[in-house]
Amino acid sequence: MEKLRAIMAALRHPVTGCPWDLEQSFATIAPYTIEEAHEVADAIERQAWGELPGELGDLLFQSVFHARMAEEAGLFTFDDVVEAINAKMIARHPHVFGSESNQKSAEQQTKDWEALKSAERGQARVLDGVALGLPALMRAVKLQKRAARVGFDWPSTDEVMEKLREEMAELVEARDTLGAAEVEEEFGDLLFVMANLARHMGVDPEAALRGANAKFTRRFNRIEDWLAEAGKKPSDSDLAEMDALWNRAKAEDKAKKAAKSASSEASGD
């Protein structure tokens, strides 16, 4: 850890440091911090365990970078960062580091965690503290969870589905009769309700969309492979042919999934 901090200090040295690193600020580095966090999540999603140490190192370096800039500005040090997280973890786990019993479910611990966070915020508004820099779908779910804690929530998915139909109708109306700004607003409302539906159904919308992206990529790659076997590129094809190949890729996926399921059952997993 000390070596990493020394490397960071050398990169930011005003005379001998790296020109690029010296030009950076909290604002310019923040997007890289978000990107590195996503790359950690991507490695985990792909179960690329050999890549994960490097990705976690990249993310750790982001914390060191921000702390170094803060130290240069006289704001705080890396030791302050470490002490802050140490204190937070101890305070939020009284069942581990304090006198509370640790005989509780994960669900109860989540509720206790949220209660402790709420107490730390004091008299803040219900939605205060939900980070603006979060991915929009993730932030939508967090905002909805906060509102739900004070009773502002639909009782079941039935009401959410009805709201979804309502927002779809409003989006169609905006498309047909209104301008681009109104269409964007209605589309945002529709996505917000979709995030709420995911929350009610216990689905992580970010993970679900990552999975859909991966599936689309896999199937489109198969389309390209089959077209290449015929000496063609996608640009040489048309929608009808590619749609037929998409359905072929979809059937292939389903067959592989069924085979995997049958193999798992046969092995007793």
Salt bridges, closest charged atoms under 4 A:
GLU2 OE2 - ARG5 NH1 3.29
ASP42 OD2 - ARG46 NE 2.80
GLU45 OE1 - ARG210 NH2 3.94
GLU51 OE1 - ARG46 NH2 2.74
GLU72 OE1 - ARG12 NH2 2.55
GLU72 OE2 - ARG68 NE 3.26
ASP79 OD1 - ARG5 NH1 3.29
GLU100 OE1 - LYS104 NZ 3.36
GLU107 OE2 - LYS111 NZ 3.99
ASP112 OD2 - LYS104 NZ 2.59
GLU114 OE1 - ARG149 NH1 3.10
GLU120 OE1 - ARG92 NH2 2.59
ASP153 OD1 - ARG199 NH2 2.61
ASP153 OD1 - HIS200 NE2 2.93
GLU162 OE1 - ARG165 NH2 3.18
GLU166 OE2 - LYS163 NZ 3.01
GLU167 OE2 - LYS163 NZ 3.54
ASP176 OD1 - ARG175 NE 2.81
ASP225 OD2 - ARG222 NH1 3.31
GLU241 OE1 - LYS232 NZ 2.76
GLU252 OE1 - ARG222 NE 2.97
GLU252 OE1 - LYS256 NZ 3.94
ASP253 OD2 - ARG218 NH2 2.93
ASP253 OD2 - ARG219 NE 2.84
